[in-house]
Amino acid sequence: MLAAALAAAGGAQNPPVDVPIDLGGEAAPAAPGQPYAARNLPDRIILSPGSDPATEMRVSWRTDMAAGETLAELAELVPAPNFGLRAQQVSGDNVSTLSENGTALYHKVRFAGLKPGTAYAYRVKGSAGFSEWHQFRTASAGTAPFRFIYMGDTQNRILDIGSIGWRRALLQAGNPALMAHAGDLVASRDDMTHDDEWGEWTATGGWALATVPQLPAAGNHEYVDVVQPDGSETRQLGKHWPVMFNLPGNGAEAAPLTTYFADYQGVRFVVLDGTSALDLGSLESQTAWLDARLAEAPGPWKIVLFHQPIFTCARPGDTPVLKAAWKPLFEKHKVDLVLQGHDHCYGRLTAEAGRDAGIEARAGGAMQGPVYMVSVAGAKMYGLNDRADTQPDRAAEDTSLFQVIDIAPGRLSLRAYLNTGVLYDGFDLVKAGGGNRLEELPDDLPAMRRCSGPPQLIDQPMPSDRLGPDGLPCTAEVKD
């Protein structure tokens, strides 16, 4: 059965092209010694789910140019150390690239026709041989409990600081089924070459990226600014994104590389692209696609992931274009959770009218609508806006966090942790009577994390008396 399934899964192999895709950026030269150059064993191995992760998974990886072919091996994983004797080979596609770190081949393979709820092992080939075996488990065919991790922006000081939250999340979650990223995975325009940034991103996750299926959303920093012949500027999706990820490919027509959905054990995950919607004219296409994908969702839970938040925790105003187009659909289709980034602060909002209004409405028997969340995983921080004390249920600034979310047939439990592993916020959504009841955690949580003293304006000297919640100089800049 496995051999027949894999025969249908392999794609046509593309030989290296004469003119490689130029991945180069405009920032800085590669790091000394080129630690992120492609070598003779595979690296940047990333596992992604298919539309139905019960029967399909996808893998991408990078090699030096000498690898030539795109080849993976896949076997059902059993405890016997010679399980690889049953492995089947799967071919795929590759493209040649050029960056500040030199030439490289990026490969993609699709594993289809898999058995639900089954452990598999796979390895991928480089010019010096295969990688180690990596394992994954396909989703169950129906609704079943699972856990996933949600990270806000990593973006800056990815390996230095972002890795702290990532690795604590992976340890604390124990056995996550998925890992979701709300955009701005990298900076793509600051002080590092783009290829080194993506090298840091994959080094941060390491082998976990090859084992835990990744659900990335594209942020504005996954795009680069392009000057038009008339001097005007537009945005273009960074060339690393299409080669780094092997996503389901079932998205909106006007944003096919950055929008997609996947159904995992009773949850429909829908991933949108706010940057494309706001700046590149895909809003109408994405909105129609979103409406259709939410309407047909087969399971009890709906979670939407994108970058620019509907309700902001740092910026003075919300995101009006996305709010007008998407918020009504979230309410119409009873979306449970909206996960976002972009603001470099933490905010959990359950009622647009504010925290007290939400508490009063729920006390009166009102069902909970979509819960909106913004979080940040990396080192770049923004200060909270003037609504932070009254509108969100919980907020934080100058704070790196991660979120662990448990899904069960009738309950969604979200816990937000500081990157030290300390519980900072959380809630449960309980399915009841066609809607959700929201259950808050007890009040014995850490005090709200805020900076003190006068705000630090962007590009202005740090006020000497502005301290963060840990007694160190506050790094959170105020957005205006």
Number of C-alpha atoms within 10 A of each C-alpha: 8 16 16 11 16 21 16 13 20 21 17 12 18 15 14 18 11 7 10 15 18 15 20 20 19 13 13 15 18 20 15 7 8 13 13 22 21 21 19 17 18 26 26 25 26 25 29 26 28 26 20 20 26 24 21 21 26 21 27 26 25 31 29 23 21 13 20 20 20 28 22 25 20 23 21 20 22 12 6 7 8 10 13 18 8 14 20 18 17 21 23 21 21 27 22 24 24 16 21 20 21 18 19 24 28 27 32 28 26 27 26 22 19 23 21 17 16 15 16 19 20 25 23 30 24 26 16 14 13 17 16 14 17 20 20 20 22 22 26 20 17 16 19 14 17 20 19 23 27 26 30 30 33 29 27 24 18 26 20 12 18 28 22 20 25 26 17 18 26 19 12 14 17 11 13 20 20 20 22 21 25 32 28 25 27 27 24 27 17 16 13 21 24 29 24 23 24 22 19 23 23 22 18 21 19 17 18 21 22 25 22 25 26 23 24 27 25 29 29 25 22 24 23 18 15 13 11 10 7 6 8 8 11 13 18 16 20 20 18 21 17 13 21 20 25 24 29 23 14 15 22 24 13 18 19 15 20 27 28 26 27 20 24 27 24 22 23 23 23 24 26 30 27 27 25 23 19 14 13 14 13 18 24 13 15 26 18 15 20 23 16 13 20 22 13 10 19 16 15 18 25 23 19 22 29 27 27 26 25 23 24 29 33 28 21 14 13 15 16 13 14 18 15 11 15 19 16 12 19 23 12 13 17 21 21 23 22 21 25 30 30 26 26 32 29 32 27 26 24 22 20 12 12 17 20 13 15 22 17 11 14 14 10 9 9 15 18 22 20 22 19 22 25 29 30 34 34 31 20 22 23 27 27 29 18 12 15 23 14 14 23 25 19 20 25 26 29 26 27 28 30 28 26 21 19 17 21 18 17 13 18 21 17 21 17 23 21 18 24 13 16 12 17 22 24 20 18 19 21 18 19 11 8 9 16 21 19 22 14 13 12 9 8 8 12 10 10 14 17 19 24 14 13 12 18 21 16 13 8 8 8 18 14 11 12 19 21 19 18 12 10 10 17 27 20 28 22 18 15 10
